Amino acid sequence: MSDPRSDAWQALKRAPEATLSELFARDPRRVEKLSGRIETGEGSILFDWSKTHLTDALLADFEALAKAAGFAELRRKLFAGEVVNPTEGRAAGHAALRGVGDEASVADAMALAARMKLLVEAIHDGALGEVNHLIHIGIGGSALGPALAVDALARDIALVDVHVVSNVDGLALEEAFRACDPATTLIAVASKTFTTTETMTNAASALAWLADNGVADPSGRVIALTAHPDKAVEWGVDETRILPFAESVGGRYSLWSSIGVPVALAVGWDDFVAMLDGAASVDRHFRDTDGRANLCLRAAFADLYYARIRGAETRAVFAYDERLRLLPDYLQQLEMESNGKRVTVDGSRVDAPTAPITWGGVGTDAQHAVFQLLHQGTHLVPVEFVASVAPGDNLDPAHHRILLMNCFAQGAALMAGKASGDPARSYPGDRPSSTILCDDLDPATLGALIAFHEHRTFANAALMGINPFDQFGVELGKEIAKKIEQGGGRFDASTEALLQAAGLG
């Protein structure tokens, strides 16, 4: 008996190839067919895949794959609050935090959000004394999401000056200390388990810094953001300053929970809610739209075409907006930790590549650094451009005009190339790119942009038959580090030599 999923993949592999220039020449409606918008509130986001090699036939084959993979049922389970993380027996509750999902999960999320709102507004009103600075201590999703959102939204309007610290390297924490007045600084400790070694080490040093600088009650300047409030109480945080979130909320999907406190403190509760609402608009689109019209699913079609059919090992993201300079870092964790797997949900070994290596940078800086490889190198690298029609600055409009012209020109150049009698000056072209163009980068649009990538990641996983919600691969190195700290075990000769050279042996 044939396997429908395998049959769908085989059909995709048999699809004829054509150059991008040929595809545009054949279909005058190509841009219209391969573009779409999602409304985010007051604005919208335009998604354009016309400069990829997707065709009507490929899209039909991918729709067949989605059906064979049971995509619709997996999506239903996601929003119904059912188990979609089988290795840990959990639901994935991030959409419920935005008000989209099963009734019970949404009600629980709204109750936790109301508690968070009370504390945020109390801090703004001075209930914890004068607060001018927040040092937010976390790692992974507990840091990357807040850092991205604060950097994007709070550049000119910060109600509280936020510093996100994730690295256990003391230099990172010292840099935050130098920027803050201990007398007016709060410490947010963000850890799902409240046991993460790097986070708790940084938190202890932050308390010591407060005490060493004359703060009478350092523990009274700490708020805890965790799925295990009992652990925070044991550590010494008062229950009134603990903001829990559900166990079903994974770290890299946790920005919408109490992990988003630094965002709410920096930009205000209303803007934080606007970010949630923008994400919810994408939730509804993803939940209610089928086939190629579902833009998150269509993005996954393009991703898998290049990773599995064309053998592209990486995917590059370039933000032509300084406010999104941390987006590539955020997407690295979201995509690579979610889908960097080697087995399917039933434990079988995967028979094709899963997540590509996600990397990128900021335009126009990247044009003078890595675009040489993109234009003339030997690697096939699908590129994604992200930009905003409205500028984030108040300078001469020439700045933003030049920025956008460069963004669009790079996509055009990657596709068209340029022949030359001099091989060193010849550009092969036919290099794929997609473009995400926001009307403006307001809180709702940022929320929508992040949620789009969350659902794109889920769609990729569903089509590949893998679980995007566990991350056991991050644990092995931690286990060995603990063995080293405890002085137990013997290691390979290289590691033993390095321990001796560093005085750790």
C-alpha positions as CSV (number, residue, x, y, z in Angstrom):
1,M,0.0,0.0,0.0
2,S,1.4,3.4,-1.0
3,D,2.0,6.1,1.7
4,P,0.2,9.3,0.7
5,R,2.8,11.5,2.4
6,S,5.6,9.7,0.5
7,D,3.7,9.9,-2.7
8,A,3.2,13.7,-2.2
9,W,6.9,14.1,-1.7
10,Q,7.7,12.1,-4.8
11,A,5.4,14.3,-6.8
12,L,7.1,17.4,-5.6
13,K,10.5,16.0,-6.5
14,R,9.3,15.2,-10.1
15,A,8.1,18.8,-10.6
16,P,9.8,20.5,-13.6
17,E,12.2,23.3,-12.8
18,A,12.2,26.7,-14.5
19,T,14.1,29.9,-13.9
20,L,12.5,32.8,-12.1
21,S,12.7,34.9,-15.2
22,E,10.9,32.2,-17.2
23,L,8.2,31.9,-14.5
24,F,7.5,35.7,-14.7
25,A,7.4,35.6,-18.5
26,R,4.9,32.7,-18.5
27,D,2.4,34.2,-16.1
28,P,1.5,37.9,-16.1
29,R,-0.5,37.4,-12.9
30,R,2.4,35.8,-11.0
31,V,2.8,38.7,-8.5
32,E,-0.9,38.7,-7.7
33,K,-1.1,35.0,-7.3
34,L,2.0,34.8,-5.0
35,S,1.3,37.8,-2.8
36,G,-1.1,38.3,0.1
37,R,-1.9,40.5,3.0
38,I,-2.8,40.1,6.6
39,E,-4.5,42.9,8.3
40,T,-3.0,43.7,11.7
41,G,-5.3,46.4,13.1
42,E,-4.7,49.8,11.8
43,G,-2.2,48.5,9.2
44,S,-1.3,45.4,7.3
45,I,1.6,43.2,6.2
46,L,2.3,42.3,2.5
47,F,3.9,38.9,1.8
48,D,5.4,38.4,-1.6
49,W,6.7,35.0,-2.8
50,S,6.7,35.8,-6.5
51,K,10.6,35.7,-6.6
52,T,10.6,32.2,-5.4
53,H,10.3,29.1,-7.6
54,L,6.8,28.3,-6.4
55,T,4.3,27.6,-9.2
56,D,0.6,26.7,-9.4
57,A,1.6,23.1,-9.8
58,L,4.0,23.1,-6.9
59,L,1.4,24.7,-4.7
60,A,-1.1,22.0,-5.6
61,D,1.4,19.3,-4.8
62,F,2.2,21.0,-1.4
63,E,-1.5,21.2,-0.7
64,A,-1.7,17.4,-1.3
65,L,1.2,17.0,1.1
66,A,-0.6,19.0,3.7
67,K,-3.6,16.8,3.4
68,A,-1.5,13.6,3.5
69,A,0.4,14.9,6.6
70,G,-2.9,15.6,8.5
71,F,-2.1,19.3,8.7
72,A,-5.7,20.4,9.3
73,E,-6.1,18.0,12.3
74,L,-2.8,19.0,13.8
75,R,-3.9,22.7,13.5
76,R,-7.2,21.9,15.1
77,K,-5.4,20.2,18.0
78,L,-3.2,23.3,18.4
79,F,-6.1,25.7,18.9
80,A,-8.2,23.2,20.8
81,G,-5.6,22.9,23.6
82,E,-5.0,19.2,22.9
83,V,-1.6,17.5,23.0
84,V,0.6,18.6,20.2
85,N,3.9,17.9,22.0
86,P,3.7,14.2,22.4
87,T,7.2,13.6,23.9
88,E,6.2,15.8,26.9
89,G,2.5,15.1,26.8
90,R,1.6,18.8,26.5
91,A,-0.5,21.2,24.6
92,A,1.1,24.4,23.2
93,G,-0.7,27.4,24.8
94,H,0.8,30.4,23.2
95,A,-2.2,31.3,21.0
96,A,-4.5,31.2,24.0
97,L,-2.4,33.9,25.6
98,R,-3.6,36.1,22.7
99,G,-7.2,35.2,23.2
100,V,-7.4,32.6,20.5
101,G,-8.0,28.9,21.4
102,D,-10.2,26.7,23.5
103,E,-12.4,28.5,26.0
104,A,-10.9,27.2,29.2
105,S,-7.3,27.9,28.1
106,V,-8.2,31.4,27.0
107,A,-10.0,32.1,30.3
108,D,-6.9,30.9,32.3
109,A,-4.6,33.0,30.2
110,M,-6.8,36.1,30.6
111,A,-6.8,35.7,34.4
112,L,-3.0,35.6,34.4
113,A,-2.9,38.6,32.1
114,A,-5.1,40.5,34.5
115,R,-2.7,39.8,37.3
116,M,0.2,40.9,35.2
117,K,-1.6,44.1,34.3
118,L,-2.1,44.9,38.0
119,L,1.6,44.6,38.8
120,V,2.7,46.5,35.7
121,E,0.4,49.4,36.4
122,A,1.3,49.3,40.1
123,I,5.0,49.6,39.2
124,H,4.2,52.5,36.8
125,D,2.2,54.2,39.6
126,G,5.1,53.9,42.1
127,A,3.9,51.1,44.3
128,L,7.4,49.7,44.4
129,G,9.0,53.0,44.7
130,E,10.7,55.0,42.0
131,V,11.5,52.6,39.1
132,N,13.6,54.0,36.2
133,H,15.4,50.8,35.2
134,L,14.7,47.1,34.8
135,I,17.3,44.4,34.4
136,H,15.5,41.5,32.8
137,I,17.4,38.2,33.4
138,G,16.6,35.2,31.4
139,I,18.0,33.0,28.6
140,G,16.7,31.6,25.3
141,G,13.1,32.5,24.7
142,S,12.9,34.2,28.1
143,A,15.3,36.8,26.7
144,L,15.2,36.8,22.9
145,G,11.6,37.7,22.6
146,P,11.6,40.6,25.2
147,A,14.9,41.9,23.7
148,L,13.4,42.0,20.2
149,A,10.2,43.7,21.3
150,V,11.8,46.3,23.5
151,D,14.4,47.2,21.0
152,A,11.7,47.5,18.2
153,L,9.1,49.4,20.2
154,A,10.7,51.4,23.0
155,R,13.5,53.3,21.4
156,D,11.9,56.8,21.9
157,I,9.1,56.2,24.4
158,A,10.5,53.9,27.1
159,L,8.6,54.4,30.3
160,V,11.2,52.2,32.0
161,D,14.7,51.7,30.7
162,V,15.1,47.9,30.1
163,H,18.3,45.9,29.9
164,V,17.9,42.3,28.9
165,V,20.8,40.0,30.2
166,S,21.0,36.4,29.0
167,N,24.7,35.5,28.9
168,V,26.3,34.1,32.1
169,D,29.5,35.9,31.1
170,G,29.8,38.5,33.9
171,L,30.6,41.2,31.3
172,A,27.0,41.2,30.1
173,L,25.7,41.8,33.6
174,E,28.3,44.4,34.4
175,E,27.3,46.3,31.3
176,A,23.7,46.5,32.6
177,F,24.9,47.5,36.0
178,R,26.8,50.5,34.6
179,A,23.7,51.7,32.8
180,C,21.4,51.5,35.9
181,D,21.0,53.3,39.2
182,P,20.6,50.5,41.8
183,A,18.3,52.7,43.9
184,T,15.7,52.9,41.0
185,T,16.3,49.4,39.4
186,L,14.0,46.4,39.5
187,I,15.3,42.9,38.7
188,A,13.0,40.5,36.7
189,V,14.1,36.9,36.9
190,A,12.5,35.0,33.9
191,S,12.8,31.2,34.0
192,K,10.2,28.6,33.3
193,T,11.6,26.2,35.9
194,F,13.3,28.8,38.0
195,T,16.3,26.5,38.1
196,T,18.2,27.4,34.9
197,T,21.8,27.7,36.0
198,E,22.8,30.7,33.9
199,T,19.7,32.7,34.9
200,M,19.9,31.9,38.6
201,T,23.6,32.7,38.7
202,N,23.0,36.1,37.1
203,A,20.1,36.7,39.4
204,A,22.1,36.0,42.5
205,S,24.8,38.5,41.3
206,A,22.2,41.1,40.6
207,L,20.9,40.8,44.2
208,A,24.4,41.1,45.5
209,W,24.9,44.3,43.3
210,L,21.8,45.9,44.9
211,A,22.9,45.0,48.4
212,D,26.5,46.2,47.8
213,N,25.1,49.5,46.5
214,G,22.9,50.3,49.6
215,V,19.6,48.8,48.7
216,A,18.1,47.8,52.0
217,D,15.8,45.0,50.8
218,P,17.2,43.6,47.5
219,S,14.6,40.8,47.4
220,G,11.9,43.4,47.5
221,R,13.2,44.7,44.1
222,V,12.7,41.4,42.4
223,I,9.8,40.1,40.3
224,A,9.7,36.5,39.1
225,L,8.3,35.3,35.8
226,T,7.9,31.5,35.9
227,A,5.7,28.4,35.4
228,H,6.9,27.2,38.8
229,P,5.9,29.9,41.4
230,D,6.8,27.6,44.3
231,K,10.4,27.6,43.2
232,A,10.4,31.4,43.1
233,V,8.9,31.6,46.6
234,E,11.7,29.2,47.8
235,W,14.2,31.5,46.3
236,G,12.8,34.4,48.3
237,V,10.4,36.3,46.0
238,D,7.2,37.5,47.6
239,E,4.1,35.9,46.1
240,T,2.7,39.3,45.2
241,R,5.6,39.8,42.8
242,I,5.4,36.4,41.1
243,L,3.7,36.3,37.7
244,P,3.1,32.7,36.6
245,F,2.5,31.3,33.2
246,A,1.2,27.9,32.1
247,E,3.4,24.9,31.7
248,S,2.0,24.5,28.1
249,V,3.8,27.7,27.1
250,G,7.2,26.9,25.7
251,G,10.1,29.3,26.3
252,R,10.5,30.4,22.7
253,Y,6.7,31.0,22.5
254,S,6.5,32.8,25.8
255,L,6.8,36.5,24.9
256,W,3.0,36.8,25.2
257,S,2.9,35.6,28.8
258,S,4.4,37.2,31.9
259,I,7.8,36.9,30.1
260,G,6.6,40.0,28.2
261,V,6.7,42.1,31.4
262,P,9.7,44.1,30.3
263,V,7.8,45.0,27.1
264,A,4.8,46.2,29.1
265,L,6.9,48.1,31.5
266,A,8.8,49.8,28.6
267,V,5.9,50.8,26.3
268,G,2.9,50.6,28.6
269,W,0.1,48.1,29.0
270,D,-2.0,49.3,26.1
271,D,0.8,48.9,23.6
272,F,1.5,45.4,25.0
273,V,-2.1,44.5,24.4
274,A,-1.9,45.9,20.9
275,M,1.0,43.5,20.3
276,L,-1.1,40.6,21.5
277,D,-4.0,41.7,19.3
278,G,-1.8,41.9,16.2
279,A,-0.6,38.3,16.9
280,A,-4.2,37.2,17.4
281,S,-5.1,38.5,13.9
282,V,-2.5,36.1,12.5
283,D,-3.8,33.3,14.8
284,R,-7.3,33.7,13.2
285,H,-5.9,33.8,9.7
286,F,-3.9,30.7,10.3
287,R,-6.7,28.9,12.0
288,D,-9.5,29.8,9.5
289,T,-7.7,29.8,6.1
290,D,-6.9,26.7,4.1
291,G,-4.5,25.7,1.4
292,R,-2.2,28.1,-0.3
293,A,-4.4,31.1,0.8
294,N,-3.0,30.4,4.3
295,L,0.1,32.6,4.2
296,C,1.9,30.9,7.1
297,L,1.4,27.6,5.3
298,R,2.5,29.0,2.0
299,A,5.7,30.2,3.7
300,A,6.3,26.7,4.8
301,F,5.7,25.4,1.3
302,A,8.5,27.7,0.1
303,D,10.8,26.8,3.0
304,L,10.4,23.0,2.3
305,Y,10.8,23.4,-1.4
306,Y,14.2,24.9,-1.0
307,A,15.4,22.8,2.0
308,R,14.1,19.4,0.7
309,I,13.7,19.7,-3.0
310,R,16.5,22.1,-4.0
311,G,19.0,21.1,-1.2
312,A,19.4,24.6,0.4
313,E,21.0,24.1,3.8
314,T,20.5,27.7,5.0
315,R,17.8,30.4,5.0
316,A,18.9,34.1,5.3
317,V,16.7,36.8,6.8
318,F,17.7,40.5,6.3
319,A,15.8,43.2,8.2
320,Y,15.9,46.5,6.3
321,D,14.8,48.3,9.5
322,E,17.1,49.0,12.4
323,R,14.2,48.3,14.8
324,L,14.2,44.7,13.6
325,R,18.0,44.2,14.0
326,L,17.3,41.4,16.5
327,L,14.8,39.6,14.4
328,P,17.4,37.2,12.8
329,D,18.6,36.2,16.3
330,Y,15.0,35.6,17.4
331,L,14.2,33.5,14.4
332,Q,17.3,31.4,14.8
333,Q,16.0,30.0,18.1
334,L,12.4,29.8,17.0
335,E,13.1,27.8,13.8
336,M,16.3,25.9,14.7
337,E,15.3,24.9,18.2
338,S,11.8,24.0,17.1
339,N,12.5,22.1,13.9
340,G,16.2,21.0,14.3
341,K,15.2,17.4,14.8
342,R,16.3,14.1,13.4
343,V,13.3,11.9,14.3
344,T,9.5,12.1,13.5
345,V,6.8,12.2,16.1
346,D,6.7,8.4,16.2
347,G,10.5,8.2,16.9
348,S,11.4,7.1,13.3
349,R,14.5,8.7,11.8
350,V,13.6,11.4,9.3
351,D,14.6,10.7,5.7
352,A,15.2,14.2,4.5
353,P,16.6,17.6,5.9
354,T,14.5,19.3,8.6
355,A,15.3,22.9,9.7
356,P,17.7,24.8,7.5
357,I,20.3,26.9,9.3
358,T,18.7,30.3,9.9
359,W,21.0,33.3,9.7
360,G,20.9,36.9,8.6
361,G,21.6,40.6,9.5
362,V,20.5,44.1,8.9
363,G,20.4,46.0,5.6
364,T,22.2,47.9,4.4
365,D,25.1,46.7,6.5
366,A,24.8,43.1,5.2
367,Q,25.1,44.2,1.6
368,H,28.7,45.1,2.3
369,A,29.5,41.9,4.2
370,V,27.7,38.8,3.1
371,F,25.8,39.6,-0.1
372,Q,28.9,38.8,-2.2
373,L,28.2,35.1,-1.4
374,L,24.5,35.4,-2.1
375,H,25.0,37.0,-5.6
376,Q,28.1,35.1,-6.8
377,G,28.8,32.3,-4.4
378,T,28.2,28.6,-5.0
379,H,25.5,28.1,-2.3
380,L,21.8,28.3,-3.0
381,V,20.4,30.5,-0.2
382,P,16.8,31.5,-0.1
383,V,16.7,35.1,1.2
384,E,13.9,36.8,3.0
385,F,13.7,40.6,3.2
386,V,11.7,42.4,5.9
387,A,11.0,46.1,5.7
388,S,8.5,48.8,6.7
389,V,6.9,51.4,4.4
390,A,6.9,53.9,7.2
391,P,10.2,55.0,8.6
392,G,11.2,54.7,12.3
393,D,13.3,58.0,12.2
394,N,12.5,61.7,11.9
395,L,15.5,62.5,9.7
396,D,15.5,63.6,6.0
397,P,13.2,61.1,4.2
398,A,16.2,60.4,1.9
399,H,17.4,57.9,4.6
400,H,14.4,55.7,4.4
401,R,14.0,56.1,0.6
402,I,17.5,54.9,0.1
403,L,17.0,52.0,2.6
404,L,13.9,50.7,0.8
405,M,15.4,51.2,-2.7
406,N,18.3,49.0,-1.6
407,C,16.0,46.4,-0.2
408,F,14.0,46.0,-3.4
409,A,17.1,46.3,-5.6
410,Q,18.8,43.4,-3.9
411,G,15.8,41.1,-4.5
412,A,15.6,42.2,-8.2
413,A,19.4,41.7,-8.6
414,L,19.3,38.2,-7.0
415,M,16.7,37.2,-9.5
416,A,17.9,38.9,-12.7
417,G,21.6,38.5,-12.3
418,K,23.9,40.1,-15.0
419,A,25.9,38.4,-17.8
420,S,29.4,39.6,-18.5
421,G,32.3,38.5,-20.7
422,D,34.4,38.8,-17.6
423,P,33.6,35.8,-15.4
424,A,34.5,37.7,-12.2
425,R,31.9,40.3,-13.1
426,S,29.1,37.8,-14.1
427,Y,26.1,37.3,-11.9
428,P,24.2,34.0,-12.5
429,G,20.9,35.3,-11.1
430,D,17.9,33.0,-10.5
431,R,18.5,33.4,-6.8
432,P,15.2,33.2,-4.8
433,S,13.9,35.8,-2.3
434,S,10.7,36.7,-0.6
435,T,9.7,40.0,0.9
436,I,7.7,40.9,3.9
437,L,6.6,44.6,3.8
438,C,4.9,46.1,6.8
439,D,2.9,49.3,6.5
440,D,4.5,50.4,9.8
441,L,6.3,48.7,12.7
442,D,3.8,49.5,15.4
443,P,3.0,47.1,18.3
444,A,0.2,45.3,16.5
445,T,2.4,44.7,13.4
446,L,5.3,43.4,15.4
447,G,3.0,41.0,17.2
448,A,1.6,39.8,13.9
449,L,5.1,39.4,12.4
450,I,6.2,37.2,15.3
451,A,3.0,35.2,15.3
452,F,3.4,34.6,11.5
453,H,6.8,33.1,12.0
454,E,5.5,30.9,14.9
455,H,2.8,29.4,12.8
456,R,5.1,29.1,9.8
457,T,7.4,27.1,12.0
458,F,4.5,24.9,13.2
459,A,3.4,24.4,9.6
460,N,6.9,23.3,8.6
461,A,6.9,20.7,11.4
462,A,3.5,19.4,10.5
463,L,4.4,18.8,6.9
464,M,7.7,17.0,8.0
465,G,6.0,15.0,10.7
466,I,8.2,16.2,13.5
467,N,7.5,17.7,17.0
468,P,8.4,21.5,17.1
469,F,7.7,21.9,20.8
470,D,10.4,19.9,22.6
471,Q,14.1,20.7,22.7
472,F,16.0,17.9,24.3
473,G,19.0,18.7,22.2
474,V,19.9,21.6,24.5
475,E,20.2,19.4,27.5
476,L,23.3,17.2,26.9
477,G,25.9,20.0,27.1
478,K,24.2,21.2,30.3
479,E,24.5,17.8,31.8
480,I,28.2,17.5,31.0
481,A,28.8,21.1,32.4
482,K,27.2,19.9,35.7
483,K,29.4,16.9,35.8
484,I,32.4,19.1,35.4
485,E,31.2,21.4,38.1
486,Q,30.7,18.5,40.5
487,G,34.1,17.0,39.6
488,G,32.6,13.8,38.4
489,G,33.4,11.7,35.3
490,R,36.2,11.5,32.8
491,F,36.0,13.1,29.4
492,D,37.8,12.8,26.1
493,A,41.5,13.8,26.0
494,S,40.8,17.1,24.3
495,T,38.2,18.2,26.9
496,E,40.5,17.0,29.8
497,A,43.4,19.1,28.3
498,L,41.2,22.2,28.0
499,L,40.0,21.8,31.6
500,Q,43.6,21.6,32.7
501,A,44.6,24.6,30.6
502,A,41.8,26.7,32.1
503,G,42.5,25.6,35.7
504,L,39.2,23.7,35.9
505,G,40.7,20.2,36.0
